[in-house]
Amino acid sequence: MGLALLLGWTGRLASARAAEGPLLTNPPIIAVFPVEDGPDGVHFRYPVAINEQTVVQPGDKLRTLYVKPELEEKVEEAVQNKEHKEAAYSRKSTPDPLSETPAERALKKFTRTVWPSKTTFLQALEVLNGSDLRLMYQEANREKVRDEPVSLPAGLLLAAIDGRIAVLAVQTGEKGERGGFRPGDRIITISGQPFVGTLDEFLEIYRRANLGRKSGESQALSFTVFREGSPEPIAISLPLPPSLQQSLLEFSPEMGRGHSE
């Protein structure tokens, strides 16, 4: 019943934003999202980057996949329920339960939810709106539940597999697809430097590069990838935004030579 309620209200939110729709990737994300059942819930099989800042580890428990309620819902509820209008717009420092929408109250109940199987997790992933998708998960050996947006870096679903950064899926129309990445690519070098580091290290390099470049510097972040069926490594580049900041493409020799995951 609880799971049905959660999928019900998130499904209604997704329907309201149907023009945006779920994540469109090649291959479909539900076919390659590396989730698996464990004795205490659903986990990732490998470290996975769910956004430019966040890597979810295999030991983390996946809790809730949802679409965040929009502000308009809170406004509509306050207007329809006049006796609670003042409370809904209260600026008190402590949270007022009357200021929450039904969807938000329902979500609180699910911060401790453990998915019964990877099938239900993937079903939610398939129908929820990709532009506002969020994931709640509990880090291994910690009580706190984290709540993070799912926004694929450069439109790439990335995982660390056997010491390499692997592209599991490519989001349609995003920078990664335009740059030439394909599903199954494994990153060999970044800016001409061999890379066998962790996924966290890779994301740091990517974030720093995207802070911008100075005039006259490289206009793209370059990669070479191993692609099955190709006799030679494939060269790929992602465009970088212009900036007056100092170049941050260079990274220390220690980075990219970390331990294998």
C-alpha positions in Angstrom: 0.0 0.0 0.0 2.8 2.4 1.0 4.7 1.8 -2.2 1.5 2.2 -4.3 0.9 5.6 -2.6 4.4 6.8 -3.3 4.3 5.8 -6.9 0.8 7.2 -7.2 1.6 10.7 -6.1 4.9 10.8 -7.9 3.2 9.5 -11.0 0.6 12.3 -10.8 3.5 14.8 -10.6 5.2 13.3 -13.6 1.9 13.4 -15.6 1.6 17.1 -14.8 5.0 17.6 -16.5 4.5 15.0 -19.3 6.0 17.4 -21.8 9.4 16.8 -20.1 9.0 13.1 -19.6 11.4 10.4 -18.2 15.1 10.2 -19.0 15.7 9.3 -22.6 18.9 7.4 -23.0 20.6 4.9 -25.4 20.2 2.2 -24.3 17.1 2.8 -22.2 18.3 3.6 -18.7 16.2 0.8 -17.1 18.1 -1.7 -19.2 21.5 -0.8 -17.9 21.0 0.9 -14.5 23.3 -1.4 -12.4 20.9 -2.1 -9.5 20.7 -5.4 -7.7 18.9 -7.0 -4.9 20.7 -7.5 -1.6 19.8 -9.0 1.8 19.0 -5.6 3.2 17.6 -3.8 0.2 18.5 -2.6 -3.3 22.1 -1.5 -4.1 24.2 -0.4 -7.1 26.5 -3.1 -8.4 29.3 -0.5 -9.0 30.0 3.1 -7.9 27.6 5.2 -10.0 27.6 9.0 -10.6 24.1 10.3 -10.2 25.2 13.9 -10.8 28.4 16.0 -11.1 28.9 16.0 -7.3 27.7 12.6 -6.1 28.9 9.1 -6.4 26.6 6.4 -4.9 28.6 3.4 -3.7 27.6 -0.3 -3.8 27.3 -0.4 -0.1 24.7 2.4 0.0 21.0 1.5 0.4 18.7 3.0 -2.2 15.7 4.3 -0.4 13.3 6.4 -2.5 13.2 7.6 -6.1 10.8 10.5 -6.6 10.0 13.8 -8.3 10.1 16.8 -6.0 6.7 18.6 -5.5 6.6 22.0 -7.2 6.0 25.2 -5.4 2.7 25.7 -7.3 1.2 22.8 -5.4 2.0 24.4 -2.0 0.4 27.7 -3.3 -2.7 25.9 -4.5 -3.2 24.0 -1.3 -2.9 27.2 0.7 -5.5 29.0 -1.4 -8.0 26.1 -1.2 -7.6 25.7 2.5 -8.0 29.2 3.8 -7.7 28.4 7.5 -4.2 27.0 6.8 -3.1 29.8 4.5 -1.2 31.8 7.1 0.5 28.7 8.3 1.5 27.6 4.8 3.3 30.9 4.3 4.7 31.1 7.8 8.3 32.2 8.2 8.9 30.5 11.5 12.3 29.1 12.0 10.9 25.7 13.0 9.0 23.6 10.4 5.2 23.9 10.6 3.5 20.7 9.6 0.6 22.7 8.2 2.9 24.2 5.6 3.6 20.9 4.0 1.7 19.5 1.0 0.2 16.0 1.3 2.9 14.9 -1.1 5.7 16.3 1.1 4.1 14.6 4.2 4.0 11.3 2.3 7.6 11.7 1.3 8.7 12.1 4.9 7.2 8.7 5.7 9.4 7.1 3.0 12.8 8.4 4.0 13.3 5.1 5.7 11.8 3.0 2.9 13.8 0.2 1.5 12.8 -0.9 -2.0 11.4 -4.5 -1.9 13.2 -5.4 -5.2 15.2 -3.8 -8.0 12.1 -4.4 -10.2 10.0 -1.8 -8.3 13.0 0.6 -8.4 13.4 0.3 -12.1 9.6 0.7 -12.7 9.7 4.0 -10.8 12.7 5.1 -12.8 10.9 4.3 -16.1 7.9 6.5 -15.4 9.1 9.5 -13.4 10.0 12.8 -14.9 13.7 12.9 -15.7 14.3 16.7 -15.3 13.3 16.7 -11.6 14.2 13.2 -10.6 15.8 12.8 -7.1 17.2 9.8 -5.2 17.2 9.2 -1.5 19.8 6.7 -0.3 21.5 5.8 3.0 25.3 5.7 3.0 26.8 2.5 4.3 27.2 2.3 8.1 25.4 5.7 8.5 21.9 6.5 9.8 21.5 9.7 7.7 19.5 9.5 4.5 20.8 11.7 1.7 18.6 13.3 -0.9 20.3 14.1 -4.2 19.2 15.1 -7.8 19.7 12.6 -10.6 21.3 14.7 -13.3 23.8 12.7 -15.5 27.1 14.5 -16.0 27.3 15.6 -19.6 24.3 13.3 -20.1 26.4 10.2 -19.4 25.5 7.4 -17.0 28.9 6.7 -15.6 30.1 3.8 -13.4 33.5 2.7 -12.1 34.1 -0.9 -13.4 37.4 -2.7 -13.0 39.4 0.5 -12.5 38.0 2.2 -15.5 35.2 4.8 -15.9 32.6 3.2 -18.1 29.7 4.8 -20.0 26.6 2.7 -19.4 24.1 4.9 -21.3 24.1 8.2 -23.2 21.3 10.7 -22.7 19.6 11.8 -25.9 20.6 15.3 -27.2 23.0 16.0 -24.4 26.7 17.1 -24.5 28.1 13.6 -24.2 26.1 12.3 -27.2 27.1 15.4 -29.2 30.7 14.9 -28.3 30.7 11.4 -29.6 30.4 9.2 -26.5 28.7 5.8 -27.1 27.4 3.2 -24.6 30.1 0.8 -23.6 33.0 3.3 -24.0 35.7 3.1 -21.3 37.8 6.2 -20.7 41.5 5.7 -21.1 42.9 9.2 -21.1 41.8 12.7 -20.1 43.6 15.7 -21.7 46.3 13.3 -22.9 46.9 11.9 -19.4 46.3 8.2 -18.6 43.4 7.8 -16.2 42.7 4.8 -14.0 41.4 6.7 -11.0 38.2 6.6 -9.0 34.8 8.0 -10.1 35.1 10.8 -7.5 38.4 11.8 -9.0 37.0 11.8 -12.5 34.1 14.0 -11.5 36.5 16.5 -9.8 38.5 16.8 -13.0 35.2 17.3 -15.0 33.9 19.9 -12.6 37.1 21.9 -12.5 37.4 21.9 -16.3 33.8 23.2 -16.6 34.6 26.2 -14.4 35.9 27.7 -17.7 39.1 28.5 -19.6 41.1 31.6 -20.5 41.4 33.0 -23.9 43.7 31.0 -26.1 43.4 27.8 -24.1 41.8 24.5 -25.3 38.1 24.9 -26.0 37.3 21.3 -25.1 38.1 18.6 -22.6 39.6 15.7 -24.6 39.3 12.0 -24.0 40.4 8.8 -25.6 38.1 5.8 -25.0 38.3 2.1 -25.6 35.4 1.0 -27.7 34.6 -2.6 -28.4 35.1 -3.5 -32.0 37.4 -0.6 -32.7 41.1 -1.5 -33.4 42.3 1.8 -32.1 41.3 4.1 -29.2 38.6 6.7 -30.1 39.2 10.4 -29.6 36.3 12.4 -28.1 36.0 15.9 -26.8 33.5 17.9 -24.8 33.3 21.7 -25.3 34.2 23.9 -22.3 32.5 27.2 -21.4 34.6 30.4 -21.9 35.8 32.1 -18.7 38.2 34.6 -17.4 39.3 32.2 -14.6 42.6 30.5 -14.6 42.7 27.2 -16.5 41.8 24.2 -14.3 42.4 21.5 -16.9 45.7 20.6 -15.3 45.4 18.2 -12.4 48.0 16.7 -10.0 50.0 13.6 -11.0 48.4 11.8 -8.1 44.9 12.2 -9.5 43.9 9.5 -12.0 46.3 7.1 -10.5 44.2 6.1 -7.5 43.1 2.7 -6.4 40.9 0.5 -8.6 37.2 0.3 -7.7 
